[in-house]
Structures are given as structure tokens and as C-alpha cells.
């Protein structure tokens, strides 16, 4: 129909349930809508719960609690000293010039002052220069409140320590791959 006249509309039959049925329908809708509201309120808390969970997993990983059972069961655990020595030998063998080898020796001669009783057994404070080949500016991709990989920003480094609160994340596959290849420790 291209056009409805007022007379056509006036002649439409509209089916209206009895008043008791209308009340029953309204009561059922209110009950269902209150359940929808409750479900929405519970769903709204999930991002905060996930953020707390991620932070607790990172804290457990950095404190050693995350892998404590594995370390007890594992028979092939290498000491921190042996790992650092292995890295030193590898990096010295790969040094392209005598000057680079001398620079590496100076880095590895440095003695860490912060060996703490707070660390799990077998853990040591190690200068980052002994573990990483380079420190480059990281990602240029926009970070998000949640994602696959945490992104440490300059604000996460406070008084020489990593502040694990207020992390941002990336799920950008290219950035993750770039970071993994640039910062991979063999």
C-alpha cells in the first residue's frame, strides 16, 4: 500500500489482552528486565577483575611464586650465575671488534650491590646490561587497557624499579613479533 488514509487506520483492529493479562505481562517484563540489569552490572565488573588478575599474575611471575612448584620439580635448573656466564661467553664470541669485547667485559665485571633476601632461592639481581643486547625505543602502536602483551612505559620505571601498576597492553601481532625478535635473549 502506498498510502493509508485516516479512515483506513481508524478501521484497523487492535487486539488488546484483558487487564489481568496486561498486568501479568508487565510483571514478567519487569522481572526479566531486573535480571538483565543485574547481569549488566556483573558484566561491568569483569574488566576490573581481569586487570587485577593480570596484575597479580605479573606480580607472581616477578616474585617467583608463579614458577615455585616448577623450580622445585625441575632437575635441570641453571643458576643465575651460570646463565649470566653463558651469555657473557656467547656475547664475547660474537663481538665484532676488540672495542666491543672490552665494553662487554666492563659490563660483566660490574658487581650488583642489591642481592636481597626477598628474592626466591637461586634468584639474583642482575644488571640489565648483562642480559640484553640493546635497549631501543619500543612500540609506536597505540596501547590499550587490555591485550595480549603488557607494554612497559617510562612511567612504569620509578626510582630504578619497575612499577607494575597502570600497565597498558598490545595485541598488535607485528609489534609483538618486532619486540620478541629485538629483545630475545638466546
C-alpha positions as a Markdown table, in Angstrom:
| # | Residue | x | y | z |
|---|---|---|---|---|
| 1 | Unk | 0.0 | 0.0 | 0.0 |
| 2 | Unk | 1.4 | 3.4 | -1.0 |
| 3 | Unk | -0.9 | 5.4 | 1.2 |
| 4 | Unk | -3.0 | 4.9 | 4.3 |
| 5 | Unk | -5.9 | 7.2 | 4.9 |
| 6 | Unk | -7.1 | 8.2 | 8.3 |
| 7 | Unk | -10.3 | 6.2 | 7.6 |
| 8 | Unk | -8.2 | 3.1 | 6.9 |
| 9 | Unk | -6.2 | 3.5 | 10.1 |
| 10 | Unk | -9.4 | 4.0 | 12.1 |
| 11 | Unk | -10.8 | 0.7 | 10.8 |
| 12 | Unk | -7.7 | -1.4 | 11.9 |
| 13 | Unk | -8.4 | -3.9 | 14.6 |
| 14 | Unk | -6.0 | -3.7 | 17.5 |
| 15 | Unk | -6.0 | -6.7 | 19.8 |
| 16 | Unk | -5.7 | -5.8 | 23.5 |
| 17 | Unk | -5.4 | -8.5 | 26.1 |
| 18 | Unk | -7.6 | -8.4 | 29.2 |
| 19 | Unk | -6.4 | -6.1 | 32.0 |
| 20 | Unk | -5.3 | -9.0 | 34.2 |
| 21 | Unk | -3.2 | -10.4 | 31.3 |
| 22 | Unk | -1.6 | -7.0 | 30.8 |
| 23 | Unk | -0.6 | -6.8 | 34.4 |
| 24 | Unk | 0.9 | -10.3 | 34.2 |
| 25 | Unk | 2.9 | -9.3 | 31.0 |
| 26 | Unk | 4.2 | -6.1 | 32.8 |
| 27 | Unk | 5.2 | -8.1 | 35.9 |
| 28 | Unk | 7.0 | -10.7 | 33.8 |
| 29 | Unk | 8.8 | -8.0 | 31.8 |
| 30 | Unk | 9.9 | -6.1 | 35.0 |
| 31 | Unk | 11.2 | -9.4 | 36.4 |
| 32 | Unk | 13.2 | -10.1 | 33.2 |
| 33 | Unk | 14.5 | -6.6 | 32.9 |
| 34 | Unk | 15.7 | -6.6 | 36.5 |
| 35 | Unk | 17.6 | -9.8 | 35.7 |
| 36 | Unk | 19.1 | -8.1 | 32.6 |
| 37 | Unk | 20.1 | -5.1 | 34.8 |
| 38 | Unk | 21.8 | -7.4 | 37.3 |
| 39 | Unk | 23.6 | -9.3 | 34.6 |
| 40 | Unk | 24.8 | -6.0 | 33.1 |
| 41 | Unk | 26.1 | -4.9 | 36.5 |
| 42 | Unk | 28.0 | -8.1 | 36.9 |
| 43 | Unk | 29.5 | -7.8 | 33.4 |
| 44 | Unk | 30.6 | -4.3 | 34.1 |
| 45 | Unk | 32.9 | -5.6 | 36.9 |
| 46 | Unk | 34.7 | -8.0 | 34.6 |
| 47 | Unk | 37.3 | -5.5 | 33.1 |
| 48 | Unk | 38.3 | -4.5 | 36.7 |
| 49 | Unk | 38.6 | -8.2 | 37.8 |
| 50 | Unk | 40.7 | -9.0 | 34.7 |
| 51 | Unk | 43.0 | -6.1 | 35.3 |
| 52 | Unk | 43.5 | -7.2 | 38.9 |
| 53 | Unk | 44.1 | -10.8 | 37.7 |
| 54 | Unk | 46.7 | -9.7 | 35.2 |
| 55 | Unk | 48.5 | -7.6 | 37.8 |
| 56 | Unk | 48.5 | -10.5 | 40.3 |
| 57 | Unk | 49.9 | -12.9 | 37.6 |
| 58 | Unk | 52.6 | -10.4 | 36.7 |
| 59 | Unk | 53.5 | -9.9 | 40.4 |
| 60 | Unk | 53.6 | -13.6 | 41.0 |
| 61 | Unk | 55.8 | -14.1 | 37.9 |
| 62 | Unk | 58.2 | -11.4 | 39.1 |
| 63 | Unk | 58.3 | -12.6 | 42.6 |
| 64 | Unk | 58.9 | -16.2 | 41.7 |
| 65 | Unk | 55.6 | -17.5 | 43.2 |
| 66 | Unk | 54.3 | -18.3 | 39.7 |
| 67 | Unk | 57.0 | -20.9 | 39.0 |
| 68 | Unk | 57.9 | -22.0 | 42.5 |
| 69 | Unk | 56.5 | -25.5 | 42.1 |
| 70 | Unk | 58.1 | -25.9 | 38.7 |
| 71 | Unk | 61.5 | -24.9 | 40.0 |
| 72 | Unk | 61.2 | -27.4 | 42.8 |
| 73 | Unk | 60.4 | -30.2 | 40.4 |
| 74 | Unk | 62.8 | -29.2 | 37.6 |
| 75 | Unk | 66.2 | -31.0 | 37.8 |
| 76 | Unk | 67.8 | -29.0 | 35.1 |
| 77 | Unk | 67.6 | -25.6 | 36.6 |
| 78 | Unk | 70.6 | -23.4 | 35.8 |
| 79 | Unk | 71.8 | -21.0 | 38.4 |
| 80 | Unk | 71.6 | -17.2 | 37.7 |
| 81 | Unk | 75.4 | -17.1 | 37.7 |
| 82 | Unk | 75.7 | -19.9 | 35.1 |
| 83 | Unk | 73.1 | -18.2 | 32.8 |
| 84 | Unk | 75.0 | -14.9 | 33.0 |
| 85 | Unk | 78.3 | -16.6 | 32.4 |
| 86 | Unk | 76.9 | -18.4 | 29.3 |
| 87 | Unk | 75.5 | -15.1 | 28.0 |
| 88 | Unk | 78.9 | -13.4 | 28.6 |
| 89 | Unk | 80.7 | -16.2 | 26.7 |
| 90 | Unk | 78.3 | -16.1 | 23.8 |
| 91 | Unk | 78.4 | -12.3 | 23.5 |
| 92 | Unk | 82.2 | -12.1 | 23.7 |
| 93 | Unk | 82.4 | -14.8 | 20.9 |
| 94 | Unk | 80.1 | -12.7 | 18.8 |
| 95 | Unk | 81.8 | -9.3 | 19.4 |
| 96 | Unk | 82.8 | -7.9 | 16.1 |
| 97 | Unk | 85.7 | -5.7 | 17.4 |
| 98 | Unk | 88.1 | -5.7 | 20.3 |
| 99 | Unk | 86.5 | -2.4 | 21.5 |
| 100 | Unk | 83.1 | -4.1 | 21.7 |
| 101 | Unk | 84.6 | -7.1 | 23.6 |
| 102 | Unk | 86.3 | -4.7 | 26.0 |
| 103 | Unk | 82.9 | -2.9 | 26.5 |
| 104 | Unk | 81.2 | -6.2 | 27.2 |
| 105 | Unk | 84.0 | -7.2 | 29.7 |
| 106 | Unk | 83.4 | -3.9 | 31.6 |
| 107 | Unk | 79.7 | -4.6 | 31.8 |
| 108 | Unk | 80.2 | -8.1 | 33.1 |
| 109 | Unk | 82.8 | -7.1 | 35.6 |
| 110 | Unk | 80.2 | -4.9 | 37.3 |
| 111 | Unk | 79.1 | -6.4 | 40.7 |
| 112 | Unk | 75.5 | -6.0 | 41.7 |
| 113 | Unk | 75.0 | -4.5 | 45.1 |
| 114 | Unk | 71.3 | -5.4 | 45.7 |
| 115 | Unk | 71.3 | -9.1 | 46.4 |
| 116 | Unk | 68.3 | -9.4 | 48.6 |
| 117 | Unk | 66.9 | -12.0 | 50.9 |
| 118 | Unk | 63.4 | -11.1 | 49.5 |
| 119 | Unk | 64.2 | -13.0 | 46.3 |
| 120 | Unk | 63.3 | -16.7 | 45.8 |
| 121 | Unk | 66.1 | -19.2 | 46.3 |
| 122 | Unk | 68.5 | -19.2 | 43.4 |
| 123 | Unk | 67.4 | -15.7 | 42.1 |
| 124 | Unk | 69.9 | -12.8 | 41.9 |
| 125 | Unk | 69.8 | -9.2 | 41.0 |
| 126 | Unk | 71.5 | -8.9 | 37.6 |
| 127 | Unk | 72.2 | -5.7 | 35.8 |
| 128 | Unk | 70.1 | -5.5 | 32.6 |
| 129 | Unk | 73.2 | -4.8 | 30.5 |
| 130 | Unk | 74.3 | -8.3 | 31.2 |
| 131 | Unk | 71.0 | -9.8 | 29.9 |
| 132 | Unk | 70.1 | -7.6 | 27.0 |
| 133 | Unk | 72.0 | -6.7 | 23.8 |
| 134 | Unk | 70.3 | -3.4 | 23.4 |
| 135 | Unk | 67.7 | -1.0 | 24.7 |
| 136 | Unk | 65.7 | 0.5 | 21.9 |
| 137 | Unk | 62.6 | 2.6 | 21.9 |
| 138 | Unk | 59.8 | 0.2 | 21.9 |
| 139 | Unk | 56.5 | 0.3 | 20.1 |
| 140 | Unk | 54.8 | 3.1 | 18.2 |
| 141 | Unk | 51.5 | 1.3 | 18.2 |
| 142 | Unk | 48.7 | 2.7 | 20.4 |
| 143 | Unk | 48.5 | 0.7 | 23.6 |
| 144 | Unk | 45.2 | -0.4 | 25.1 |
| 145 | Unk | 43.9 | -1.0 | 28.6 |
| 146 | Unk | 43.8 | -4.8 | 27.9 |
| 147 | Unk | 45.5 | -7.1 | 25.4 |
| 148 | Unk | 48.0 | -9.9 | 24.9 |
| 149 | Unk | 51.3 | -8.4 | 26.0 |
| 150 | Unk | 52.0 | -5.8 | 28.6 |
| 151 | Unk | 53.9 | -2.7 | 27.4 |
| 152 | Unk | 56.3 | -1.1 | 29.9 |
| 153 | Unk | 56.4 | 2.7 | 29.5 |
| 154 | Unk | 58.8 | 5.2 | 31.0 |
| 155 | Unk | 56.2 | 5.9 | 33.7 |
| 156 | Unk | 56.5 | 2.3 | 34.8 |
| 157 | Unk | 60.1 | 2.8 | 35.9 |
| 158 | Unk | 60.2 | 4.6 | 39.2 |
| 159 | Unk | 63.3 | 5.0 | 41.4 |
| 160 | Unk | 65.1 | 2.3 | 39.5 |
| 161 | Unk | 62.3 | -0.2 | 39.9 |
| 162 | Unk | 59.5 | -1.4 | 37.7 |
| 163 | Unk | 56.1 | -0.2 | 38.8 |
| 164 | Unk | 53.6 | -2.9 | 37.7 |
| 165 | Unk | 50.5 | -0.8 | 38.3 |
| 166 | Unk | 48.8 | 1.1 | 35.5 |
| 167 | Unk | 50.1 | -1.2 | 32.7 |
| 168 | Unk | 48.9 | -0.9 | 29.1 |
| 169 | Unk | 48.8 | -3.8 | 26.6 |
| 170 | Unk | 49.2 | -4.5 | 22.9 |
| 171 | Unk | 47.7 | -7.2 | 20.8 |
| 172 | Unk | 49.3 | -6.0 | 17.6 |
| 173 | Unk | 50.9 | -9.1 | 16.1 |
| 174 | Unk | 53.6 | -7.1 | 14.2 |
| 175 | Unk | 54.6 | -5.1 | 17.2 |
| 176 | Unk | 54.8 | -8.3 | 19.4 |
| 177 | Unk | 56.9 | -10.0 | 16.8 |
| 178 | Unk | 59.2 | -7.0 | 16.5 |
| 179 | Unk | 59.6 | -6.8 | 20.2 |
| 180 | Unk | 60.3 | -10.5 | 20.6 |
| 181 | Unk | 62.9 | -10.5 | 17.9 |
| 182 | Unk | 64.6 | -7.3 | 19.1 |
| 183 | Unk | 64.7 | -8.3 | 22.8 |
| 184 | Unk | 65.1 | -12.0 | 22.6 |
| 185 | Unk | 67.8 | -13.4 | 24.8 |
| 186 | Unk | 69.3 | -16.6 | 23.4 |
